[in-house]
Amino acid sequence: MNPLLARLRDREVLVRLNAFILSYFGWIAFGILYGYLGRWSIDATREFLKLPLTSRSLVLGLLSFTKSIPPLYMTLRWVYYFGFAGSIGFMVLYVLLYLRDLKTSDELLARYLMAYAGAGTVYLIFHIHAPHYVYHIPGYSVDNTLLTRQEFVLPSLHNTFAAINIITIWKYRKRIGGKALIAINTLIPFATVFLAHHWIYDVLTGFLLAWAVSRATDGWMARVPECFYRWELKSLGAITAFNVLLATLAFLVALDPQKWLMVIRSILGQP
């Protein structure tokens, strides 16, 4: 049997795969709830702009430079828009399904969960708006999506996850898959800053959060609840397939929520 297909009949792998998907859904739920909870968060943008490296000229200068090199601009756009959910997906597929490294998979899940919790806590206390939002740069959507909001800036989860991925996969840096993942995640900080989605400080605090959670979870191993071993493998597989499909749909909707809203309205016959 193909090793990858065999993984889909491996209870240990399926349980962990569902745990990753549920953590992803949890962040989406937090983003929705933040619309209500975030009203008590302090907007620190005005004070933040007093720091160096936050000027309009720097932000627009980096963006203008990037746009002047079309291949670089298109590459960084692709990296940014697929960088968050995409980097998670590729990491899970490589570590859990391809390598079946359960120990590294457990460390990765713990790091993701702690990163979500750490960043979410900061956003609930205070927030800062993104550069393109602050300086009203044309061509950028100011609408919130299922994955992110204009207030989810410092620390940058894009960069937190990129650093976590590099730290976690570093042991496989000599493999082709490891090299590819390290390369993609290395580009994420440049994409977030050069495209005016994040401030330089967002990247630095994201790296700091990644270092902290990685140190705290080094050697961590998950204990799979006994109840999952009583489930029929066929049922667990069906649940996994459903969750993967749901996560994929959520990702597609998050990329362009307005487009999907128009599609739903047309199906319902609404103007």
Disulfide bonds with the S-S distance in Angstrom:
none
